[in-house]
């Protein structure tokens, strides 16, 4: 290669580098969102890519997503999948839909205190395979939700509209050790016989300020801390 050609190439490289913009780290989504193909044929249709992110107006730090006190009417979409704590308290959420928590397989703590919840889809919690603590107090819920995750350790569902506790919601909930049902309008015999049989490790049951007149026979002896 002649000296003139080498000088030309060096000048060309220097020019390109001078025109380049500052380096910016590309993310996974910078690549999956780009179209592929060439002018030789039609561009194949790609599936929609969900861009998970910190929801608008929420605060996110590490795996904690805080969306409290925002007047939200529904659960935000596309919450970061790595979330372990989701705080949705003090909003106006009326319903939990089937896919609201679909991709939150790492979620351990879900806080929905002081909303307007009336309806919970039977599969709303089906993807929450690691949920440990569920806070549903101060809502308008009329019954304990069915199909709660079997991993649940604590359920706080005080200050709702529950007047009768059925057996089904607690079947197989062998990991639960704390249950709070206070300040619900329970009927005098508002707990079904055997309702807590599936709660093999239950040690704390709080049922203050209700219309309940008695705990089902046999349940009181098995519970070490019962406040009625």
N, C-alpha and C positions, 0 to 999 in steps of 0.2 A: 504494500500500500504506500502510495507516494506521500510525501510530507504535506502537500497541498490538500489531499483528501482527508488526512488525519486532522488537519487544522479545521476543515469544514465540518467534520463530524463533531469535534469538540465544541465548536461554536453552536451547532444545532442543539446538542444536549444541554448546553448552558442556557440557551434561549427557552427550551421547553421547561426547564426547572424554574426559571424566573417567572414564567407565566402560570405555573401551577399554584393552586389555592392551598392554604394551610391544611395539614393532615387532619382528617376527621375519622374517628373510629367507626367502622360500619357495624351495624347490629345484624342479628339473624334476619330481621324483618326487611332489611335493606335488600336482601338477596331473594327471599321467597316471594316478595311482591313484584319482582321484575318479570316482564314477559320474556318468554323464550321463543326460539324459532328463527327463521331467516326469511329473506325475500323469496326463497325458492318455493315456499308453501305457506298455507294459512297458519296463523298462530293458534296453537291448541288452547282450549278454554280451561283455565285453571280454577280450582276450588277457591272459595272465599277464605282469606286468611284472617283470623281473628286477632286483632292487635291488643293484647292484654296490656293493661296500664293501670296507673293510679287513677281512680274515678275522679271526675271533675269536682273541685271544691273539697275533696277528701284529703286527709294527710296520711302519707305512707312512709314508714320507716322500717327497714329490714323486712320482716314478714308480718308487720302489723299494719292493718288498714283501718283508719278511724274516719267514719262518716257520720258522726253523731251531730245532732242539733242543726240539721241542714234543711229540714222540712221536706225530706224525700218522700215521694208517694209510692215508690217501688224500690226493690233492691237494684243497685247499679249493675250495669252489664260489664262483662269482660274484666272482672276483678283479677288481679295477679294470681296465677295458679299456686304460687309458693306461699300464699297467705296462710298464717297459722292462727291469727286473731283478727276477727272482723267485728268492729263496733258499729252498730246501726241504731243505737238507742236514741230516744227523744226525736223521733221523726214521725211521719204520717203514713207509714206503710200499712196497708189494709189486708194484703194477701201475700202468701208465699207460694210461688208457682213451681211447677215441676222442675224447670231448668235454672232456677235462680242461683243455685249453688253447684251446678253441674260439674265444673272443672276445679272445684276447691277440695281436692282429695287430701290435702295436707292440713286442712282447717281443724284446729283443736278447740277453739273457744269462739262461740257465736253469741253476740249480745244484741237482743232485740227488745230490750226493756223500754216501756213507755212509748209504744206505737199505737196503731189502731187495728191491730191484727184481729181478724174474725175467721179467716179461711186459710187453712194450711193444706196444700195438696198432699195426698198420700205418699207421693214420691219426692217431696221437697227435700228431704234429708238423705235420700238414697245413695248419693255420691260421697257423703261425708264419712268416709271409712275410718277416720282418725279423730272424730269429734269426741271431746272429753267433757266439756261444760256447755250447757245450753241455758240461756237466760231469756225467759219469755214473760216475765212479770209485767204487770201494769198494761194489760191489753184487754181485748174483748173476746178472748178465746172461751168457747163453751164446753170443750172437752179436751182431755189430755191427748196429744197427737198420737196417731198410730205410726208404726214403722220408724220409730226413732233408731238411730245407730246403736248397735249392741255394745259399742265401745264406750258409751256414755257413762260418766262417773257421777255427774251432778245434773239435776234438773231443777230449775227455779221457775215456778209457774204461779207465783202469788198474785193477788189482786187481779183476778180474771172473772169470768162468768161461769165457772165450772160448778155444777150442782150435784154431779154424780161421777165417781171414778170407776171406770170399768176395768176388768181384768186384762183384756187384750193388750193395751199399750205397754204393759210391763212384762209380758211374756218374754223370757229369754234375756232379760236385762240383768244378767248376773254380775256385771261389773259395777252397777250403780250403788253408791254408798250414801248419797245425800239427796233428799227429796224435800222440796218446800212447796206446800200447798196452801199456805196461810191466806186469809182474807179472800176466800172464795165462798160463794153462797151454797155450800154443801148442805144437802138435806140431812136430817137427823141420822139416817142410816145411808149416808151418801157414798160409802165405799163398798164395792162389791166384795163378796166373800172370796178370799183367795187372790184379791187384786195384787198383793205384794209377794205372792209365793215365788215369782220368778226373780225377785230381788234378793239373791242369795247372800250378798254382802252388805245389804242396807243396814246402816247403823245410826242414821240421823234422819228423822222424819219430823217436820215442823208443820203443824196444822192448826195454828192459833187463829182466833177470830173467825170461826166458821160456824155453821149451824149443826155441825157434827156432834152427836150425843154419845157415840161410842166407836171405838176402833174394832174392826172385825175380830171375832174370837181367835186367839192364837197369835195375832199379829203383834200385840203389845209386848208379849214375852220375848219375841225375837228381836225387837228393836230396843237398843240400849239408850237412845236419847229421843224420846217422843214428847213433844210439847203440844198439848191440846187446849 
